[in-house]
Amino acid sequence: MVGIEGTAGSVTGITHRAEVTEDNKIAVYATGSNSGPVDISGNVHLYGSGIIGPAEVNTATHDVVTITQEHHQIHEGLSFMNFASGAGGNGAEINLMLTTQNSDKWAHIIHRATSSVEANFKIWEAGTYSGATAITPTNRNRNAGINAVTTLKENVVISGTSATSGTKILEEHFGAGRTGGESRAMQEEWILKSGTDYLFVLKSEAASADLNLELNWYELTSKTTQF
């Protein structure tokens, strides 16, 4: 059940309703005894089975002010990041390996890979690797004491066919002509498979390279059952 209340007038009906999201947001329009929209002084209060709170309404445009799911998870203390950087000649490499928890708490991730020269970027899924150093993911809400369930390692040893024993799910070549560049996938989210290793590799293809690799993800319990 979803209700609406205001600071003036009495609500007599809701002329439009939308499905409540998992964050308990809904778009509503109410009429009251003043024969028009209820005067709610810029606040719509939603209440139901979840957390209660006012939804801010812009008084100039009458738009409900919202934030993205990614931004919301920062406030919840469930958003994490880490990075690797390095410099070197042709063939210099940096990498990060993410291991997801074997549960329904899925990692939703975006990445950013940049290089000052021509470079190649790959993501490998479910390979077998060795020699990595464990690092602690950084919570993007610096007031939160929540730890990631996803584990992270750097400096993975890639030798022989170890990298190709997994599935290559992305490869990008950028900075052709030694002009530098970055991976195009900064805004393309992946939902990673639970209980799986993911190796993110950035490799220089020219001399005098400055490399940087950044991973940003949030962890959310899936409500999906069709898989």
N, C-alpha and C positions, 0 to 999 in steps of 0.2 A: 504494500500500500504506500502511495505517495500523497502527501498533503501539502497545502500551501497556506501561509498565514501572512497577514500584513499589519502595518502599524495604524492603518486607518481604514474605515469601511468594513463590511463583512463580506466574506467570499460566498458567492451563491453558486458558482459553477466553474468548471475548467473546460474551456472550449477546445483546447488542443493538448495532447499529451504525447510524450515520446518515451521510448524504452529507457529505463534507468541503466546507466553504465555501471561497470564494476566499481567506479569511484563515486557512485551515488549522485551523479549529475543528471539533470533532466531539464528540458525546455518546456515551460508552461505558460499559459495565458489565462488569467482569471478575471472574472467580472464580479462586481460587488453591488451593494445597495445604493452606491452613489451613481448608478447607471453608467458606469464606465470602468476602465481599468482601476483596480484597487491601488490606492496610494501606498506604496511600500517603501518610500524614501530610499530608493536605490538598492534595496536588498530583497532577494527572494529566499525564503527559508524552506529548505527541503528536509523532510523527515521520513524515516522509514526504518528498516531493520539495521542500517549501517550507521556510520558516523554522521552526526548532524552538524550543519554549518551553513552560514549564509553564502549565497552565490552573488558576487558583485555584478551590478548592472551599470554600464556606462550611461550616464545621464544625458549625454549628447546624442549618442547613436542608438541607445536602448539595446545594445548588444550585451549578452552575458559574457563576462570576462572569465576566460579559462586559461589553463596552462597545459602543455603537452604531457603525455604519459611519461616521457623521458625526464622532463623537468620535475614532475610529481615524485618520481622515484628518488631523485636527489633529496627532496624534502623528507621522504620516508626513511632515508638512510640506507637505501638498498641499491645505490648506484656506485660503481667502482671504476677505477682506471689504473693504468700503469704505462710506462714507456721504456723504450730502449733507444740509445743513440750511440753513434760511433763515427769514426773517420778512417779513411784508408785509400788504397789504390784500387785499380781494377780488380774486381773479385771480392772486395771487402763485403762483409755480411753482418747483419744483426738479426736476431730472431727472438720471438716470445712464444711460449707454449702454454695454452690454457687447457685445463682438464675440468670438465663439467661434472657436477655431482650426479650420481645415479639415482635421480629422484624426479618428481614432477616440478621441481623448482628450476625453471629453465633460464639460461643466460641469453639475453637479448643484446647483441653486440654490434657496434660500428667500429671501424678502424680508420686510421690516417697514416699513410706512409709517404714520406717526402725524401727527396734526394736533391743535392746540388748539381748532380750530373745524371747521365743516362743510367737507368736502373730497372730491375725486374722485381716484381712482388708476387708472392704465391701464398695461398692458404691450402694446407694439407689436413685432411681429416682421417683420424683413426690409423695413424702410422705408428711405428715403433722407433723410439729415439732413446738416447742415453746422454749421460754427462751433464745434465742440466743443473742449474743452481736455483733453488726455491727462493722466491721473493714474495713479499706480502702485498696483496692488492691494496690500493689506497681508496678509502671511503671518500666520496666527493662531498659528503656532508661532514665537515670537520667537527661538528658538535655530536655526531653519532658514534656510539661505541660498538657498532655492528660489524662483524667480520663477514667477508665473502665466503660462500660455500664453494665457489669455484676456486681452484688452486692455479697458481701461476709460476712459471719457471722461465729462466733466460739462459742464453749461451748453450743452447742445445747442440750436441755434437751430431752433425749430419755427415755420415761417411758411407761409402759404398751405395747400396740401394735402399738404405733405411728410410730416406725421405719419400721415395717412390713406392714404398710398401703401403702407403695410405692412398686415399682418394684426393686428387687435386681438384678442389671445388672452385678455385679462382686463380687466374694468372693475368697479370697486367705488366705491360712494358711501357714506360713513360720516360720523358726527357730525351727523345730521339734527337741526335745531333749534339748531344752533350749540353743541352740547355737547362737540365734539371727538370723538376716537376713533382707531381704528387699523384697518388692513387685517386681514382675518380670515386671511390666507394665510401667516402666519408659519411654520406647521408643514407647509405643503403644498409639497412639493418638485417642481420642474420639472427635467427633463433637456433642456437646450437643444440645438437643432439645430446641427450643426457648420458653421463658415464662415458665420455669420449674425449680423446686428446685432439687438440687443434694446434697446428704449428703455423705461425705467421712468419714469413721469411722475406727480408728485403736485402737485395744483393746489388752492389755497384757493378756497372759495366763500362766504367771509364775511370781515369785517374783522378786523384784529388777529390774524393767523395766525402760529403757530409751527409750522414744518413740519420733519419729519425722515424721511429715507429711508435704509434700510440694506439692503445686499445681502451675503449669506453664501453661499459656494459652495465645493465641492471639485472637483478635476479627476481623473478616473479613466478609464483606458483601458478601453474597452468590450470585453467578451468575447462580446457578442451578435452573432450572424451572420444572424438571420432577417429583418433589415430590409434 
